[in-house]
Amino acid sequence: MPLVPATRLLKAASAGGYAVGAFNCNNMELVQAIITAAELENAPVILQASQGAIKYAGLSYIAALAKAAVAGTSIPVALHLDHGTSFEQALRCMTAGFSSVMIDGSRLPFAENVALTKHVVGVAHVLGVSVEAELGKIGGTEDDISVSEAEAFFTDPDEAARFVAETGIDSLAVAIGTAHGRYKGEPRLDFDRLDQIAARLEIPLVLHGSSGVPPEAIREAVRRGIRKVNIDTDIRESFTNAMRRVLEAESGEIDPRKVLGPAREEATVIIREKIRIFGSANKADTV
């Protein structure tokens, strides 16, 4: 099955009352883990590549890995740029075959964020590519993007409605208390704010920084309107922990396959767990 726009997956999620997992990938093993987990759970899925992943692996490699992964699967899959910060970068990804892009202008003043986002939407929609944007700053670090606790602020519901109306985006990432990276304590999500945002918007909402958020909090967020959930840190930890166990047990091991293979398997387990939490298991056939 060819790559599909994220909009198609998220519209089905909205109709079905579940969320689609968006999992970050940096290499072949992670792409394979995501697709294998989605196939085993019969779930739609979004492959995500951040600026850091593109810098590490190369845009052409990321796109080629995704296209190879979906060539032999019937699972609906989108390839998404995570936290793109410029029109030029978003355009490069669209040209490379990405079916979805995020343009993150949350650091900009409202009017500038709107202008940048509209520019991306104008091109993306002509090409059949879906667009996610962000309003409010989500704390923590995502590759090259870092937002301190002092800088982070929650999404304003009325401003969100205005932003969506002026930009024409397909989905909106909202700041309601999550953060990128590892949490210092248990995150507390502002569900009342999420309710207010969901009541004002008719497009799917996205939850970033979801690694480390308790499963019941994720389920509650999905019940209240979240339709895309981003996961990165939990996968990184499971992947690297599995590698450490192999190398600690066999310090002389030099075969990358014997180190990366178990890591891929462990990542697959974690991704399957997340898919079940999001409620998207056995939903592939409804997209």
Helices and strands as residue ranges (DSSP letters): H 6-16, E 20-24, H 28-41, E 45-50, H 51-57, H 59-71, E 77-84, H 87-96, E 100-103, H 110-124, E 130-135, E 139-142, E 145-147, H 157-167, E 171-174, E 179-180, H 191-200, E 205-207, H 215-223, E 226-231, H 233-249, H 256-278, G 284-286
